[in-house]
Every structure is written in C-alpha cells, then in structure tokens.
Amino acid sequence: MINSKLVAYLKVLKPKEIKEFRLFLNSPYYNDQESIVDLFEHCINDYPKFPDEKLDRNYTFNILFPKKKFDNKILRYEMTNLTKLLEKYLIHKQLDSDKTNEALLLLKALNNKELDNYFLQTLDKHKKDLLKKPIRDIPYYLNQYKLNDELASLEFRRQNHSNIEYLLSTVDDMDKFYIANKLKYACLIINYKNVLNADYEPIFIEDISKYIEQKNFQDEPTIYIYYLILKMLREIDNEQYFNLLIEQLLLHQGKFSLSEVDNMYSYARNFCVRKINSGNNIYYHHLFDLYKTMLKQEVLLKDGDLSPWDYYNISILSLRIKNFEFAENFIQEYRNKIKEQERDNIYTFMLANLQFHKKNFDKTLKLLNRISFSDTNYHLMTKCLMIKTYYENEEVIPLFSLLDTFIAFANRNRKISSFHKKLYANFAKVVKKMAKIKMGSKIDPEKLRAQIMDDRLVADLVWINEKLDELSAKYK
C-alpha cells in the first residue's frame, strides 16, 4: 500500500490541501461512503509521515473492517474510490486557479441551456477581464481563441449569417496562437539540434518566418520575441538578433508570465555561453547583465526560492569578471533564498570561491574543510577548488597527494558519469603536469594547451588556460 498511487498523491499534498480535501470528501455531493472517509483519515493519521507498518494492507483492512476477514479485493476497491475522489479534488483545485477555463465551461453550459443573454453577458465580462490583464503570452492567444470559439458555437446554433466578424476574430486569434506556439517549439527543437546534433526541421517554419517579416509583428511581443530567438539560434554569428532580443525583453517586461520570460531569457543566456566558449570574452559581461536583470525582475525565483545552480553561476560569473563587491553582496543577500537543506554547503562553497579569487588561500582551505560531502557534485567541486588552491599556494606535497586520491575517487565512484569521470580526471592530470612545469619539467605549456584544446574535455578550462598563459610567459 505504501507504494500505491493513493499514498503517492497524499504525500505531496500540503497541510492546507489535506484540510480542503477532508471537506471535499465529507461533502455528500461527492461522497456518501463513510468507509472511504475512514480510509483517508487512517492514511493521514501520521501526516506528513506515512509509516510502512501503519499502511500495511492487513493492518489497514483491520482498522477499516474489524469484524471482517481480510479481503484484498475490498481494500483495493476502497483505495481506488478514494484515489478517484482525490483526483477529482485536484481537478477542482486546478479549475479554481484557472478562471478562463472555468468561464469556458460555464459558457458551454449556458449555450447548451440556450441561455443566450446570460451567455453574452458572461462572454463580455471575461473578454474584458482578459484584456485588463497585462500578460500577452501564448495562453493569452489561446484563451482569446477559445472565447471566440464559444461565441462561434452560439452563432452557429442560432444560424446567424448576417455578421461574420466573430469568425474573423476567431481565426485571427487561432493564427496568433498557432504561430506563437509553433515558433516556441521550433526554437526548442533547434536548440536541441545544436546540443544533440539531431536532424529535424520543423515544417512551415520558413513560411511563418517570411510571413512575420512581411506583416511586421512587433505589436505582438510573444510572436516577435520567439521570431528573434529563432533567428538568433540559426545565425549564431549575427549578433543583432541577440541585441534586439534583449531590447524587446526589457521593453515588454511584465507582459509575460515568469515561466515564459525565464524560458525566453534562457535562450539569451545560452547564446552568451556559446559565444564565451568560442573565445568572445565580452559575453561574460553580457551574461552578467542578463543575470542582474533577471534578479531584478525575480525571474529566477521559484516560489521565493533560488536554485543552488543559479546561485553558483551568478557568484562564479561575478568573480570571473572580478566584480568582487557584487559577488560578496549577492552571496550574502541571496543565501536565505536557497532551500534550507541545500543552503549551508553552497553558501560555504561560494564564500570559499570568493576568498580564492581574492587570493586568500588559507581562508579558502578553512572554508572548504567545512563542506559536507553528502552530494557527489559538492565533493568534486570542493576537491577541484582545493587542488587549485594548493597549486596557487605552491603547496606541492598536499597537491600531489590530493591529485592522486582525486583521480582514484573519480574513477571508482559509480555515481559519476563516464563523461564527468573523464572531465575531472583530465583536470587532475593537466594540473599535475602544470605543477611539474613549475618545478622545472621540460613540458612545453603550449603543447599541453594544444592537447587539451583538441577535445576540450577538461573541468575548469578557463582557469587552466589562465595558468597556461602564466607558464608560457614565465618559462618560454
């Protein structure tokens, strides 16, 4: 029972939802079986815990039907009914959060009952409500189309052929929704093609692009922005589309849901990363500006929380461009935006990075020694920074000792993918060779760089290249 769909559903309910579902379940309109209520109360008796022994099938059946002999069929029936009611509650909850879909269902009902005057009043109200909202994203076009489609259903029933304005509006909104959504998914597919080398070309996309260029869709920001993203993805060397995209995103801030604008900004961030990887370092600053804008607009926050990886990326980026004041303020200010169970490690790790970039190597090592290795990623990142610190501080004995244990750890650990094993093992091998050059080895730094750049499969390549530059200048 512990592995059932029912228990999986109950585990993700919030305390408020538990209370709401209890009311729902006790409503005679939805449920008239007391045994189902009893099953629910038994299941959530130790909420938020769900002890295995309490959810044992025999134990549960005995609680529900103390005078009956165990019958798994009866218990399954009760569990299925409770699960169906829970799903119905979730549907109702979703409807309550989506007023437009609620309105569409009401319009269908009014149309079916031929309550035409009330239908038109309801339609007019919801169209005005939709227009009042600033959001102009893809769901906006879809909702406009659906409302007009309901009007079309009414007019067809009434056989109204004297006015076709409602048909033109319906088709126009349908086209806008299709074009916007097609562009959005075309961008997604092209992005995957760039990453995975997949061979697929979305149909009609060339015709849609030409149509947008002919009709000038700048007044429809969702369509125009996804068009710019499409052009940016296809013409990576043409920077004007990136610049236009950023301009449009700033111009139309507030017109998209946070999830939509996050998706749009993600393409701009990826463009910057590709430019940086091709050697165009000015894009470090463009990427930094993007992150600052996203922080200001709270795009990166999900239910008030910041992802540890966004926290890491922004901190590292600000350190890389040597904006130490921003980095220090950001690390402190956004510390409590990280979920509590992940907070201490990433906060301590970023403080260690800050001290490393300030060349306070003793402080760096003290901070790194405070990090817990409950997560493989933190183990790898911490050891990498420790290796870099020993290298910079010219502590040869601990450096070589750590390099050997690090390579062994990466090779033995089954949680590390083969890609990351090679990435970190190569990093350790390169650092070992660089340390030997420092100690007088005849290894040519530029030949070492050429070997690395053949496949670029080395962790922290930016730092590696900086150190190779120093070695080339000093030992040539």
C-alpha positions in Angstrom: 0.0 0.0 0.0 2.9 2.3 0.8 3.9 2.2 -3.0 0.3 2.8 -4.2 -0.8 5.8 -6.3 -3.1 6.8 -3.4 -0.2 7.2 -1.0 2.0 8.9 -3.6 -0.8 11.5 -4.1 -1.3 12.1 -0.3 2.4 12.5 0.2 2.6 15.6 -2.0 -0.4 17.4 -0.5 0.3 20.5 1.6 -1.4 20.8 5.0 -3.9 23.3 3.7 -4.8 20.8 0.9 -5.3 18.0 3.4 -7.9 20.2 5.2 -9.5 21.1 1.9 -9.7 17.5 0.7 -11.2 16.5 4.0 -14.1 18.9 3.4 -14.4 17.8 -0.2 -14.5 14.1 0.9 -17.2 14.8 3.6 -19.5 16.5 1.1 -22.4 14.2 0.3 -22.5 15.6 -3.3 -19.1 13.8 -4.0 -19.1 11.0 -1.5 -21.6 9.1 0.6 -19.4 6.2 1.7 -18.1 6.5 5.3 -15.5 3.8 4.8 -13.7 6.0 2.2 -13.5 8.8 4.8 -12.2 6.3 7.3 -9.5 5.1 4.9 -8.4 8.7 4.3 -8.2 9.5 8.0 -6.2 6.3 8.6 -3.7 7.1 5.8 -3.0 10.7 7.0 -3.1 9.9 10.7 0.7 10.4 10.9 0.9 13.0 8.2 3.4 14.2 6.9 4.9 10.8 7.8 3.5 7.7 6.2 4.9 4.8 8.3 5.1 1.4 6.5 3.7 -0.6 9.4 0.6 1.7 9.6 0.0 1.3 5.9 0.3 -2.4 5.8 -2.7 -3.9 3.9 -3.7 -6.3 6.6 -3.3 -3.7 9.3 -5.3 -1.1 7.3 -8.1 -3.6 6.5 -8.4 -4.5 10.2 -8.8 -0.8 11.1 -11.5 -0.2 8.5 -13.4 -3.5 8.9 -12.5 -5.0 12.3 -15.2 -7.7 12.1 -14.4 -8.9 8.6 -11.8 -11.3 7.4 -9.0 -9.7 5.2 -10.1 -9.3 1.6 -7.6 -7.6 -0.6 -10.3 -7.0 -3.3 -12.4 -4.9 -0.9 -9.4 -2.9 0.2 -8.4 -2.3 -3.5 -11.9 -1.1 -4.2 -11.8 1.4 -1.3 -8.4 2.6 -2.3 -9.5 3.1 -6.0 -12.5 5.1 -4.9 -10.5 7.3 -2.6 -7.9 7.9 -5.3 -10.6 8.9 -7.9 -12.1 11.4 -5.4 -8.6 12.8 -4.7 -8.1 13.2 -8.5 -11.5 14.9 -8.7 -10.4 17.3 -5.9 -7.2 18.1 -7.8 -9.2 18.8 -10.9 -11.4 21.2 -9.0 -8.4 22.9 -7.4 -6.9 23.4 -10.9 -10.1 24.8 -12.2 -10.3 27.3 -9.2 -6.8 28.6 -10.2 -7.8 29.0 -13.9 -10.7 31.4 -14.2 -10.7 31.4 -18.0 -11.2 27.6 -18.3 -13.9 27.9 -15.6 -15.5 30.6 -17.7 -15.3 28.4 -20.8 -17.1 25.6 -19.1 -19.8 28.0 -17.9 -20.2 29.3 -21.4 -20.6 25.8 -22.8 -23.3 25.1 -20.1 -25.1 28.4 -20.9 -25.0 27.6 -24.6 -26.3 24.1 -24.1 -29.2 25.5 -22.0 -29.8 28.2 -24.6 -29.5 31.0 -22.1 -28.2 33.3 -24.8 -28.5 36.7 -22.9 -26.6 35.3 -19.9 -24.1 33.7 -22.3 -23.3 37.0 -24.0 -23.1 38.9 -20.6 -20.7 36.2 -19.3 -18.6 36.3 -22.5 -18.4 40.1 -22.5 -17.2 40.1 -18.8 -14.5 37.5 -19.4 -13.2 39.2 -22.6 -12.9 42.5 -20.7 -11.2 40.7 -17.8 -8.7 39.1 -20.2 -7.9 42.5 -21.8 -7.4 44.2 -18.4 -4.5 41.8 -17.6 -1.1 42.9 -18.8 0.0 39.4 -19.7 0.2 38.8 -23.5 1.8 35.4 -23.7 0.8 32.2 -25.6 -2.0 31.2 -23.2 -3.5 34.7 -23.8 -3.9 34.0 -27.5 -5.3 30.5 -26.8 -7.8 31.9 -24.3 -8.9 34.6 -26.7 -9.4 32.0 -29.4 -11.4 29.7 -27.1 -13.7 32.5 -26.0 -14.4 33.5 -29.6 -14.8 29.8 -30.5 -17.6 29.6 -27.9 -19.2 32.6 -29.5 -19.0 30.9 -32.9 -20.8 27.9 -31.4 -23.6 30.1 -30.2 -23.9 31.9 -33.6 -23.9 28.6 -35.5 -26.7 27.3 -33.3 -28.7 30.5 -33.9 -27.8 30.3 -37.6 -26.6 33.9 -37.7 -25.2 34.5 -41.2 -25.6 38.3 -41.2 -22.3 39.0 -39.4 -19.0 37.1 -39.7 -16.8 39.4 -37.5 -16.8 36.8 -34.8 -15.4 34.2 -37.4 -12.7 36.6 -38.4 -11.7 37.2 -34.8 -11.7 33.5 -34.0 -9.4 32.7 -37.0 -7.1 35.7 -36.2 -6.6 34.5 -32.6 -6.2 30.9 -33.7 -3.5 32.0 -36.1 -1.7 34.1 -33.5 -1.8 31.2 -31.0 -0.5 28.7 -33.7 2.3 31.0 -34.9 3.5 31.8 -31.4 3.4 28.2 -30.2 5.0 26.9 -33.5 7.8 29.4 -33.1 8.3 28.5 -29.4 8.6 24.7 -30.2 10.7 25.4 -33.3 13.2 27.2 -31.1 13.2 24.3 -28.6 13.8 21.8 -31.4 16.6 23.9 -33.0 18.2 24.3 -29.6 18.2 20.5 -29.1 19.6 20.1 -32.6 22.5 22.3 -31.6 23.1 20.3 -28.4 22.3 16.8 -29.6 23.1 17.1 -33.3 19.6 15.8 -34.1 18.4 16.1 -37.7 14.9 17.5 -37.8 13.4 20.7 -39.4 10.0 21.9 -38.1 7.5 22.1 -41.0 6.1 25.5 -42.2 8.7 27.4 -40.1 10.2 29.1 -43.2 6.8 30.2 -44.4 5.9 31.5 -40.9 9.2 33.4 -40.7 8.6 35.1 -44.1 5.0 35.9 -43.1 6.2 37.6 -39.9 8.8 39.6 -41.9 6.1 40.7 -44.3 3.4 41.6 -41.8 5.6 43.2 -39.1 4.5 41.5 -35.8 6.4 43.9 -33.5 3.0 44.8 -31.9 2.6 41.1 -30.9 5.6 40.8 -28.5 5.4 37.0 -27.9 5.5 36.2 -31.6 8.2 38.8 -32.4 10.4 37.7 -29.5 10.2 34.0 -30.4 10.9 35.0 -34.0 14.1 36.8 -32.8 15.1 33.8 -30.8 14.7 31.6 -33.9 16.9 33.9 -35.9 19.5 34.1 -33.1 19.7 30.3 -32.9 20.1 30.0 -36.7 22.5 32.8 -37.2 24.9 32.4 -34.3 27.4 34.9 -35.9 24.9 37.6 -36.3 24.8 39.5 -33.0 22.0 41.9 -34.0 19.3 39.3 -33.1 20.7 38.9 -29.6 20.7 42.7 -29.1 17.2 43.0 -30.5 16.0 40.2 -28.2 17.4 41.9 -25.1 15.8 45.2 -26.2 12.4 43.6 -26.6 12.6 41.7 -23.4 13.3 44.9 -21.5 10.6 46.8 -23.5 7.9 44.2 -22.8 8.8 43.2 -19.2 5.5 42.5 -17.3 3.7 41.1 -20.4 4.7 37.5 -19.8 4.4 35.0 -17.0 7.6 34.4 -15.1 7.9 30.9 -16.5 7.6 32.3 -20.1 10.1 35.1 -19.6 12.5 32.6 -17.9 12.3 30.5 -21.0 13.0 33.5 -23.2 15.9 34.6 -21.2 17.4 31.1 -21.1 18.0 31.3 -24.9 19.8 34.6 -24.4 21.9 33.0 -21.7 22.8 30.0 -23.8 23.8 32.4 -26.7 26.2 34.1 -24.3 27.7 30.8 -23.2 28.2 29.7 -26.8 29.9 33.0 -27.5 32.1 32.6 -24.4 33.0 29.1 -25.4 34.1 30.4 -28.9 36.5 32.8 -27.2 34.4 36.0 -27.1 35.0 37.1 -23.6 32.9 40.3 -23.8 29.9 38.0 -23.4 30.9 37.3 -19.8 29.7 40.9 -19.2 26.5 40.5 -21.3 25.7 37.3 -19.4 26.3 39.1 -16.1 23.9 41.9 -17.1 21.3 39.3 -18.1 21.5 37.7 -14.7 21.3 41.1 -12.9 18.1 41.9 -14.9 16.6 38.5 -14.1 17.3 39.0 -10.4 15.7 42.4 -10.5 12.6 41.0 -12.2 12.6 38.0 -9.8 12.5 35.7 -12.8 14.9 33.2 -11.2 12.9 32.8 -8.1 10.5 29.8 -7.9 8.1 30.1 -5.1 10.5 32.5 -3.5 13.5 30.1 -3.8 16.6 30.5 -5.8 18.2 27.3 -7.4 21.6 26.5 -5.9 22.9 26.3 -9.5 21.7 29.8 -10.3 23.3 30.9 -7.0 26.5 29.2 -8.1 26.5 30.5 -11.7 25.9 34.1 -10.7 28.5 34.0 -8.0 31.2 32.5 -10.2 30.4 34.8 -13.1 30.7 37.9 -10.9 34.0 36.6 -9.6 35.3 35.8 -13.1 34.7 39.4 -14.2 36.3 40.5 -10.9 33.2 42.3 -9.6 34.0 41.2 -6.0 31.7 43.7 -4.4 28.7 42.4 -6.2 29.7 38.8 -5.6 30.1 39.3 -1.8 26.8 41.2 -1.6 25.0 38.6 -3.7 26.4 35.6 -1.8 25.1 37.1 1.5 21.8 38.6 0.2 20.6 35.5 -1.6 21.9 33.0 0.9 18.4 32.6 2.5 16.7 32.2 -0.8 18.3 28.7 -1.1 16.2 25.9 0.3 17.4 25.1 3.9 18.6 21.6 3.2 20.9 22.8 0.4 21.9 26.2 1.9 24.9 25.6 4.1 27.1 23.7 1.6 26.6 26.0 -1.4 26.9 29.2 0.8 30.2 27.9 2.3 31.5 26.8 -1.1 30.8 30.3 -2.7 32.5 32.0 0.2 35.5 29.8 -0.4 35.4 30.8 -4.1 35.3 34.4 -3.1 38.4 34.0 -0.9 40.1 32.1 -3.6 39.6 34.8 -6.2 40.8 37.4 -3.6 43.9 35.1 -3.3 43.2 34.5 0.4 44.2 30.8 0.1 44.4 29.9 3.8 40.8 31.2 4.3 39.8 29.3 1.2 41.1 26.0 2.6 39.4 26.6 6.0 36.1 27.1 4.3 36.4 24.1 2.1 37.1 21.9 5.1 33.7 22.8 6.5 31.7 21.5 3.5 29.8 18.2 3.9 30.2 15.6 1.2 26.7 14.3 1.2 26.4 15.2 -2.5 28.9 13.9 -5.2 28.8 17.2 -7.1 29.9 19.1 -4.0 32.7 16.6 -3.4 34.0 17.0 -6.9 33.7 20.9 -6.9 35.2 21.2 -3.5 38.2 19.0 -4.3 38.8 20.9 -7.6 38.9 24.2 -5.8 41.2 22.6 -3.2 43.5 21.4 -5.9 43.5 24.9 -7.5 44.3 26.5 -4.1 47.2 24.2 -3.4 48.5 24.9 -6.9 48.3 28.7 -6.5 49.8 28.5 -3.0 52.6 26.2 -4.3 51.9 23.6 -1.7 53.4 20.7 -3.7 53.1 17.8 -1.2 49.4 18.2 -0.4 48.7 19.0 -4.1 50.2 15.8 -5.5 48.7 13.7 -2.7 45.2 15.2 -3.4 45.6 14.8 -7.2 46.2 11.0 -6.8 43.3 10.5 -4.4 41.0 12.7 -6.5 41.7 10.6 -9.7 41.1 7.4 -7.8 37.8 8.8 -6.3 36.5 9.9 -9.7 37.4 6.6 -11.3 35.9 4.4 -8.5 32.7 6.3 -7.8 29.7 4.7 -9.7 27.5 7.8 -9.2 29.8 9.8 -11.5 29.0 9.5 -15.3 31.8 8.4 -17.7 31.7 11.9 -19.2 32.4 13.6 -15.8 35.0 10.9 -14.8 37.0 11.9 -17.9 36.4 15.7 -17.3 37.7 15.6 -13.8 40.5 13.0 -14.4 41.8 15.2 -17.3 41.7 18.2 -15.0 43.8 16.5 -12.4 46.3 15.2 -15.0 46.7 18.6 -16.5 47.2 20.3 -13.1 49.8 17.7 -12.3 51.7 18.5 -15.5 51.5 22.2 -14.8 52.8 21.7 -11.3 55.8 19.8 -12.8 56.5 22.6 -15.2 56.7 24.9 -12.2 59.2 22.5 -10.6 61.4 22.6 -13.7 60.0 19.9 -16.1 60.7 20.4 -19.8 57.0 20.0 -20.7 56.0 22.7 -23.2 52.9 24.7 -21.9 51.7 25.4 -25.4 51.9 21.8 -26.5 50.0 20.9 -23.3 47.4 23.5 -24.3 47.1 22.1 -27.8 46.4 18.6 -26.4 43.7 20.0 -24.2 42.0 22.1 -26.9 41.7 19.0 -29.2 38.7 17.8 -27.3 38.3 20.5 -24.5 37.1 17.8 -22.1 38.7 19.3 -19.0 37.0 20.8 -16.0 37.5 24.5 -15.3 39.1 25.2 -18.7 39.1 29.0 -18.1 41.4 28.7 -15.1 43.5 26.1 -16.8 44.1 28.4 -19.7 44.9 31.3 -17.4 47.6 29.2 -15.7 49.0 28.0 -19.0 49.3 31.7 -20.1 51.3 32.4 -17.0 53.5 29.3 -17.5 54.1 30.2 -21.2 55.1 33.8 -20.3 57.4 32.6 -17.4 59.1 29.6 -18.9 59.3 30.3 -22.6 
